[in-house]
């Protein structure tokens, strides 16, 4: 099963940086979208996923997408799957 994370962030957000570092440390496949100059698009992403803060972390598995949440949720996800 192919897993790929997608993350929408603001560049200087400390939780966004921690989330990116976590994915890097886990050797996960991921794409990061810096939304500093695209706040309207970021609002659309937040509405789509019903997640009010950044980062917005989504996991793609094959053809399905699942909201992980923010940094704390990402930490919890890795702890639950035993990848920490």
C-alpha positions in Angstrom: 0.0 0.0 0.0 1.5 3.3 -1.1 1.3 6.1 1.5 2.0 9.7 0.8 1.4 12.7 3.1 0.3 16.1 1.8 0.8 19.0 4.1 -0.4 22.7 3.8 1.7 25.0 6.0 2.8 28.5 6.8 6.6 28.8 6.5 7.4 30.1 9.9 4.8 28.1 11.9 6.6 26.1 14.6 4.1 23.3 14.4 4.4 23.1 10.6 8.2 22.9 10.9 7.9 20.1 13.5 5.4 18.2 11.3 7.8 18.4 8.3 10.7 17.3 10.5 8.6 14.4 11.8 7.8 13.2 8.2 11.4 13.6 7.2 12.6 11.6 10.3 10.1 8.9 9.6 11.4 8.7 6.0 7.8 9.2 4.8 6.9 10.3 1.3 5.4 13.7 1.5 4.6 17.0 -0.3 4.5 20.3 1.4 2.6 23.3 0.1 3.7 26.7 1.6 0.6 28.8 1.7 2.1 32.1 3.1 1.1 34.1 0.0 -2.0 32.0 -0.8 -4.2 32.6 2.3 -7.5 32.3 0.4 -6.5 28.9 -1.0 -5.4 27.9 2.5 -8.8 28.9 3.9 -10.4 26.7 1.2 -8.2 23.7 2.3 -9.1 24.3 5.9 -12.8 24.3 5.0 -12.5 21.2 2.9 -10.9 19.2 5.6 -12.8 21.0 8.5 -9.4 21.7 10.2 -9.0 25.2 11.5 -5.2 25.5 12.0 -2.0 24.8 10.1 -0.5 22.4 9.4 -3.2 20.5 7.6 -1.9 17.0 7.2 -3.6 14.5 4.9 -2.6 10.9 4.2 -3.1 9.5 0.7 -3.3 5.7 0.5 -3.8 4.5 -3.0 -6.9 6.4 -4.2 -8.1 7.5 -0.8 -7.4 10.6 1.3 -7.7 10.7 5.1 -7.3 13.8 7.3 -4.6 13.2 9.9 -4.9 16.7 11.4 -2.2 18.9 12.7 1.2 18.2 14.3 -0.1 16.6 17.5 -2.4 14.4 15.4 0.5 13.4 13.2 2.6 12.5 16.3 -0.3 10.4 17.6 -0.8 8.7 14.2 2.9 7.6 14.2 2.6 6.4 17.8 -0.5 4.3 17.0 1.1 2.7 13.9 4.3 2.0 15.8 6.5 4.0 13.5 7.9 6.3 16.1 
